[in-house]
């Protein structure tokens, strides 16, 4: 509430007399509804040109921002080709940079060098190897991923299987290596996936990054602004350094898998920086350990924050002790990791199999 109270627009549109709504309150967003109607009738340019863009620019200018209405009018969306790798016969597709989907693909390429199927899916060996691969994959992300026009290393080279084999050789299966650490995650993301009768699959994700974004809302148009620029770095020689005409490294990544030229699965895992790790864990759970969609989502998750290895409640005690013996500073996660939604297409039986995250709101529906 304090974040919203500090901004006139946020307080006006999202609070009830300065407080959060209570159970039974009817919540209306008339200004935002009018904005969405304008976009629906006039198309995307209604957001980037004219009254709406001017209102956003005015709102930001009053807070010292240098963004102008001209900057909005120059915005252009890009239709991009997905990037992919093949993991044990399954093609995994991700959004290219500036998204972090490359991180998941690098991790899968590394993990392909280990016989994970022979390991206990909830055992210390499996957790340890995946955590070490994650530290390597996120180091690649933090070194290379940026607006594609500013990348210094081609995606193809980062996805080269020989490169990944060299990365895999850095992993000691008996102990944790001193590897770079990933930043702590945040989460205010919505993911959905739909597959229709013709097996057309949509994998869609949207986010404000932090809760209520930057906490600034336009008073007239009711738009809550994101703080996605937080994923820039201020290191001057880094490809992802803050600058004009650039998109920052982006954490939200919808995904698809393909087999034999047909869509096999549409899925995503909400959770900011955790998302590549979430993608990898679900694929491993299903492909290496034979879990069904819901089992793959439900299984205990693990990640790292700085020097800590965070494990969810439900992780076996023997696994925790095994990780500690391998040099991991294990702590119990203060909240669950991520939020997954998945639809798998069973072409042989002609059915769709869906799973939904128990750690947060969501559901699987069919009709």
C-alpha positions in Angstrom: 0.0 0.0 0.0 2.8 2.4 0.8 4.2 2.1 -2.7 0.8 3.0 -4.2 0.1 5.8 -1.7 3.3 7.5 -2.8 2.0 8.1 -6.3 -1.2 10.2 -7.1 -2.2 8.0 -10.0 -1.7 4.7 -8.3 -3.5 5.9 -5.2 -6.4 7.2 -7.4 -6.9 4.1 -9.4 -5.8 1.2 -7.1 -6.6 2.2 -3.5 -9.9 2.7 -1.7 -9.6 5.9 0.3 -5.9 5.3 0.8 -6.2 1.6 1.7 -6.2 -1.7 -0.1 -9.6 -3.0 -1.2 -11.3 -5.4 1.2 -13.2 -8.6 0.5 -16.5 -7.6 -1.1 -15.3 -4.3 -2.6 -16.2 -3.9 -6.2 -13.1 -2.9 -8.1 -13.5 -0.7 -11.2 -10.8 0.7 -13.5 -12.8 3.1 -15.8 -9.7 5.0 -17.0 -7.8 1.8 -17.9 -10.9 0.3 -19.5 -11.2 3.4 -21.8 -7.5 3.0 -22.6 -7.9 -0.6 -23.5 -10.9 0.1 -25.6 -8.9 2.7 -27.6 -6.2 0.2 -28.2 -8.7 -2.5 -29.2 -10.3 -0.2 -31.7 -7.3 1.7 -33.1 -4.5 -0.9 -32.7 -1.1 -0.9 -31.0 -0.2 2.5 -32.3 -2.9 4.0 -30.1 -0.6 3.3 -27.2 2.5 4.7 -28.7 1.1 7.8 -30.4 -1.4 10.5 -29.5 -3.1 11.1 -26.2 -2.1 7.9 -24.4 1.6 8.3 -25.2 1.5 12.0 -24.3 -0.1 11.2 -20.9 2.6 8.6 -20.1 5.4 11.1 -21.2 3.8 13.8 -19.1 3.6 11.6 -16.0 7.2 10.6 -16.3 8.5 14.1 -17.0 7.1 15.3 -13.8 9.3 12.8 -12.0 12.5 13.8 -13.8 12.4 11.2 -16.6 13.9 12.1 -20.0 11.5 9.9 -22.0 9.4 12.0 -24.4 6.3 11.4 -26.6 8.7 11.2 -29.6 10.4 8.2 -27.9 7.1 6.4 -27.7 6.2 7.2 -31.4 9.5 5.7 -32.5 8.8 2.4 -30.8 8.6 -0.6 -33.0 7.8 -4.2 -32.1 9.8 -7.0 -33.6 8.6 -10.3 -35.0 11.4 -12.7 -34.1 12.4 -16.2 -35.0 12.7 -18.4 -31.9 16.1 -19.9 -30.9 16.3 -23.6 -30.0 18.4 -26.6 -29.0 17.7 -30.3 -29.1 17.8 -32.1 -25.7 17.7 -35.9 -26.0 15.5 -35.7 -29.1 13.2 -32.9 -28.0 13.5 -29.5 -29.6 13.1 -26.7 -27.0 12.2 -23.3 -28.4 12.8 -20.0 -26.6 12.5 -16.2 -27.4 15.9 -14.9 -28.6 17.9 -12.1 -26.8 17.1 -9.7 -25.4 15.2 -12.4 -23.5 17.0 -14.8 -21.2 15.6 -17.9 -22.8 19.1 -18.6 -24.1 20.1 -19.4 -20.5 17.7 -22.4 -20.4 19.1 -23.7 -23.7 22.7 -23.4 -22.6 21.8 -25.2 -19.4 20.2 -28.1 -21.3 23.2 -28.3 -23.6 25.4 -28.7 -20.5 23.2 -31.2 -18.8 23.0 -33.4 -21.9 26.5 -34.4 -21.0 25.4 -36.1 -17.8 23.4 -39.3 -17.3 20.7 -37.7 -15.2 18.1 -40.5 -15.8 20.3 -42.8 -13.7 20.1 -40.4 -10.7 17.4 -40.1 -8.1 15.2 -37.3 -9.3 15.1 -35.9 -5.7 18.6 -36.8 -4.8 21.6 -34.7 -4.0 23.5 -35.7 -7.2 20.8 -34.5 -9.5 20.3 -31.3 -7.5 24.0 -30.6 -7.4 24.7 -31.1 -11.1 21.7 -29.0 -12.2 22.7 -26.2 -9.7 26.2 -26.2 -11.1 24.9 -26.1 -14.7 22.6 -23.2 -13.7 25.5 -21.2 -12.3 27.3 -21.6 -15.6 24.2 -20.8 -17.6 23.4 -17.7 -15.7 27.1 -16.6 -15.9 26.7 -16.8 -19.7 23.5 -14.8 -19.4 25.0 -12.1 -17.3 28.1 -11.8 -19.5 26.4 -11.9 -23.0 22.7 -11.4 -23.1 21.6 -7.9 -24.3 19.6 -6.2 -27.0 20.4 -8.4 -30.0 21.9 -5.5 -31.9 24.5 -5.1 -29.2 25.4 -8.8 -28.5 29.1 -9.4 -28.9 28.8 -13.2 -29.1 26.5 -14.8 -31.7 23.7 -16.9 -30.3 24.8 -19.8 -32.5 28.2 -19.8 -30.8 26.7 -19.8 -27.3 24.5 -22.7 -28.3 27.3 -24.7 -29.9 27.4 -28.2 -28.4 31.2 -28.2 -28.3 31.1 -25.0 -26.2 28.6 -26.6 -23.8 30.7 -29.7 -23.5 33.6 -27.5 -22.4 31.3 -25.9 -19.9 30.2 -29.3 -18.6 33.8 -30.3 -18.0 34.0 -27.5 -15.4 31.5 -29.2 -13.2 32.9 -31.3 -10.4 30.2 -33.9 -9.5 31.6 -34.2 -6.0 31.7 -30.6 -4.9 30.4 -27.1 -5.6 32.7 -25.0 -7.8 33.3 -21.3 -7.3 31.1 -19.9 -10.0 29.5 -16.5 -10.5 26.1 -15.9 -8.8 22.8 -14.8 -10.2 20.9 -11.8 -8.9 17.9 -12.4 -6.6 14.6 -12.8 -8.4 11.4 -10.8 -8.2 8.0 -11.7 -9.5 4.9 -9.9 -10.7 4.3 -12.0 -13.9 1.3 -13.6 -15.6 1.7 -16.6 -17.9 -1.0 -18.4 -19.9 -1.0 -21.0 -22.6 -3.8 -22.1 -24.9 -4.0 -25.0 -27.5 -7.1 -25.0 -29.8 -8.8 -27.8 -31.6 -6.4 -27.5 -34.6 -3.5 -27.8 -32.2 -2.5 -24.2 -32.6 -0.5 -23.4 -29.5 0.0 -20.0 -27.9 2.6 -19.5 -25.2 2.2 -16.0 -23.7 3.8 -14.1 -20.8 3.5 -10.5 -19.5 5.0 -8.8 -16.5 5.3 -5.5 -14.6 8.6 -7.0 -13.1 8.2 -5.9 -9.5 4.8 -5.7 -7.7 2.9 -2.9 -9.3 6.0 -2.2 -11.5 7.7 1.1 -10.7 4.7 2.2 -8.6 3.8 5.0 -11.0 0.4 5.1 -12.6 -0.8 7.7 -15.1 -3.7 9.6 -13.6 -5.7 10.1 -16.8 -5.2 6.8 -18.6 -4.8 4.5 -15.6 -1.7 2.7 -16.9 0.7 1.2 -14.3 4.2 1.6 -15.5 6.8 -1.2 -15.4 10.4 -1.1 -14.1 11.9 -3.4 -16.7 14.8 -1.0 -17.2 16.1 -2.4 -13.9 17.6 -5.3 -16.0 20.1 -3.0 -17.6 23.6 -2.8 -16.1 25.6 0.4 -15.6 28.9 -1.3 -16.4 30.1 1.0 -19.3 31.7 -1.7 -21.5 29.0 -4.3 -21.0 26.7 -5.1 -24.0 23.7 -4.7 -21.8 24.7 -1.3 -20.4 22.0 1.3 -20.2 21.7 3.5 -23.3 19.5 4.9 -26.1 17.6 2.8 -28.6 18.3 -0.4 -26.6 16.1 -3.0 -24.9 17.4 -4.4 -21.6 18.0 -8.0 -20.9 14.5 -9.3 -20.3 13.5 -12.1 -17.9 10.1 -13.2 -19.2 10.3 -16.2 -21.5 7.4 -18.2 -22.9 8.5 -21.6 -24.4 7.4 -24.3 -26.7 8.8 -27.8 -27.4 8.7 -29.6 -30.7 9.0 -33.2 -31.7 9.0 -34.6 -35.3 8.0 -31.1 -36.6 4.9 -30.8 -34.4 4.3 -28.9 -31.2 4.8 -31.2 -28.3 4.2 -28.8 -25.4 3.5 -25.2 -24.6 4.6 -24.0 -21.2 6.1 -21.2 -19.1 7.3 -20.7 -15.5 6.7 -17.3 -13.9 9.4 -16.1 -11.5 11.7 -13.4 -13.0 15.3 -14.7 -12.9 14.2 -18.2 -11.9 12.4 -18.8 -15.2 15.2 -20.5 -17.1 15.8 -22.8 -14.2 12.1 -23.5 -14.0 12.0 -24.4 -17.7 14.9 -26.8 -17.3 13.6 -28.5 -14.2 10.2 -29.2 -15.9 11.9 -30.6 -19.0 14.2 -32.8 -16.9 11.4 -34.0 -14.8 9.4 -35.1 -17.8 12.1 -36.3 -20.2 14.7 -37.8 -17.9 12.4 -39.0 -15.0 9.1 -39.8 -16.8 7.0 -37.5 -14.7 3.6 -36.5 -16.0 2.8 -32.8 -16.5 1.4 -32.2 -13.0 4.1 -34.2 -11.3 6.8 -32.2 -13.1 5.3 -29.0 -11.8 4.7 -30.2 -8.3 8.2 -31.6 -7.7 10.4 -29.7 -5.1 12.4 -26.9 -6.7 15.8 -25.5 -6.0 17.8 -22.4 -7.1 20.4 -20.1 -5.8 20.6 -16.6 -4.5 24.2 -15.2 -4.2 26.2 -17.8 -2.3 23.1 -19.6 -0.9 21.4 -22.7 -2.4 17.7 -22.3 -1.8 15.6 -25.5 -1.6 11.8 -25.7 -1.2 10.1 -27.4 1.7 9.5 -31.0 0.8 13.1 -31.5 -0.4 14.3 -34.8 1.3 16.6 -34.3 4.3 19.1 -36.7 2.8 19.3 -34.4 -0.3 19.9 -31.3 1.8 22.6 -33.0 3.8 24.1 -34.3 0.5 24.2 -30.8 -0.9 25.9 -29.5 2.2 28.5 -32.2 1.9 29.2 -31.0 -1.6 29.9 -27.4 -0.4 26.4 -25.8 -0.9 25.2 -23.3 1.7 21.7 -24.6 1.9 18.8 -22.6 3.2 15.1 -23.2 3.0 13.4 -20.9 0.5 11.3 -18.3 2.2 8.6 -18.6 -0.5 7.9 -21.1 -3.3 10.0 -20.9 -6.5 8.1 -19.9 -9.7 4.7 -20.6 -11.1 4.2 -23.0 -14.0 1.4 -23.6 -16.5 1.7 -26.4 -19.1 -0.2 -28.0 -21.9 1.2 -31.2 -23.5 -0.2 -32.4 -26.8 -0.7 -36.2 -27.0 -0.9 -36.7 -30.8 -1.4 -40.4 -30.6 -4.4 -40.3 -28.4 -5.7 -37.0 -29.7 -5.9 -35.4 -26.3 -4.4 -32.4 -24.5 -2.9 -32.9 -21.0 -2.6 -29.8 -18.8 -1.1 -29.0 -15.5 -1.3 -25.9 -13.3 0.8 -24.5 -10.5 -0.2 -25.3 -6.9 2.2 -22.7 -5.5 0.1 -19.7 -6.7 -3.1 -18.9 -8.5 -3.9 -20.7 -11.7 -5.9 -23.5 -13.2 -6.2 -25.9 -16.1 -9.4 -25.9 -18.1 -10.7 -27.8 -21.1 -13.8 -27.7 -23.1 
